Amino acid sequence: MDLRQIEYIIQIADECCITKAAEKMFISQSGMNQQLLKMETELGTPLFHRCKNPLRLTEAGKVYVDYGRQILHF
């Protein structure tokens, strides 16, 4: 896990959309999705509910984003 990954997850949470988050972070949609999947694999839990748009944080995702904002002082 690095600071850039934390920024990506927070951006996805703010935008509720991987594509919009990727555009704001100037990376491809597939690159953003890969980073999200990598983080979820590292943590062993999903961070977002993917059943419908917009994306919604899981309980673990809420905790991750809250602590991520504290780390980055967002």
C-alpha positions in Angstrom: 0.0 0.0 0.0 1.3 3.4 -0.9 0.0 7.0 -0.6 -1.1 7.0 -4.3 -3.3 4.0 -3.8 -5.0 5.8 -0.8 -5.6 8.8 -3.0 -7.1 6.6 -5.7 -9.5 5.0 -3.3 -10.6 8.3 -1.8 -11.1 9.7 -5.3 -13.3 6.7 -6.3 -15.3 7.2 -3.1 -15.7 11.0 -3.8 -16.8 10.4 -7.4 -18.8 7.2 -6.8 -17.5 6.1 -10.2 -14.2 4.5 -11.3 -14.2 6.2 -14.7 -14.7 9.7 -13.3 -12.1 9.1 -10.6 -9.6 7.9 -13.2 -10.1 11.0 -15.3 -9.5 13.3 -12.3 -6.3 11.3 -11.4 -5.1 11.3 -15.0 -4.9 7.5 -15.3 -6.8 5.0 -17.4 -10.0 3.5 -16.1 -8.5 0.0 -16.3 -5.4 1.2 -14.3 -7.7 2.7 -11.6 -9.7 -0.5 -11.5 -6.5 -2.6 -11.2 -5.3 -0.4 -8.3 -8.7 -0.9 -6.6 -8.6 -4.7 -7.1 -5.0 -4.8 -5.9 -5.9 -2.9 -2.7 -8.9 -5.1 -2.0 -6.8 -8.2 -2.5 -4.2 -6.9 -0.1 -6.8 -6.1 2.5 -8.8 -9.3 1.9 -12.2 -7.5 1.7 -14.1 -5.4 -0.9 -14.1 -1.7 -0.4 -17.1 -0.9 -2.7 -20.5 -2.5 -3.4 -20.5 -3.1 -7.2 -24.1 -4.2 -7.6 -25.3 -0.9 -9.0 -24.2 2.6 -10.0 -23.1 4.7 -8.3 -20.5 2.8 -6.3 -21.1 2.7 -2.6 -18.5 2.0 0.1 -18.8 -1.1 2.2 -18.3 -0.8 5.9 -14.6 -1.7 5.4 -14.4 0.9 2.7 -15.8 3.6 5.0 -13.2 2.8 7.6 -10.4 2.8 4.9 -11.5 6.1 3.5 -11.8 7.7 6.9 -8.3 6.7 7.9 -7.0 7.5 4.4 -8.3 11.1 4.7 -6.6 11.4 8.1 -3.3 10.1 6.7 -3.5 12.5 3.8 -5.1 15.3 5.7 -8.0 15.7 3.2 
